[in-house]
């Protein structure tokens, strides 16, 4: 997931078919309930072998987007079946264009996960973990562009999940990555001045509370960061960009 921030994505044939079809399904080009074109047509369209196509369809089925039926074809499933914990599916949602309601749901999920991770980090993080978090904050402080800040911000949140020492937190890392990449793309990027300072300061406060072993304050500090990220997406904070 860092690739949408860091560099162009290089895809092999399998990944290309998955991306193109998945993106079109989520975008509604292939609407819910409709049948996809046959294997022969799709293989010709993407210039891939039937073996590659079958593997791509298995991947899309695992993501909950399609359901093959013998003698009928491959049908696009209801949105309620789509795996929103899958980073690709969530990324395609952002590319489609999300509603305020969807962003609220995503914020609720982040609020359920990341403050808990911060609380656990305050309890379990090693001294090395804390120093690495401080180093990431310092890197954020030295960022000269919004792009650099986004990369450092993403690294910070993933490191904090790791510092919780709960393996389940690492497993939801892809959800957090996809959410952050979407927020970075949709929000007005912080620029030099008070807004950049706020982002750095709020993240440093999280580490300060982890360092102080204050579990409640660490969770609250993370919750504040998530809320501010959501507000930036919909430009609820006042005043023009400077």
Buried (B, 14 or more C-beta within 10 A) or exposed (E): BBEBBEEEEEEEBBBBBBBBBBBBBBBEEBEBEEEBBEBEEBBEEBEBEEEBBBBBBBBBBEBBBBBBEEEEBBBBBEEEEBEBBBBBBBBBBBBEEBEEEBBEEBBEBBBEBBBBBBBBBBEBBEEEBBEBBBBBBEBBBEBEEBEBBBBBBBBBBBBBBBBBBBEEBBEBBBBBBBBBBBBBBBBEBBEEEEBBEBBBEBBBBBBBBBBEBBBEBBBBBBBBBBBBBBEBBEEEEEEEEE
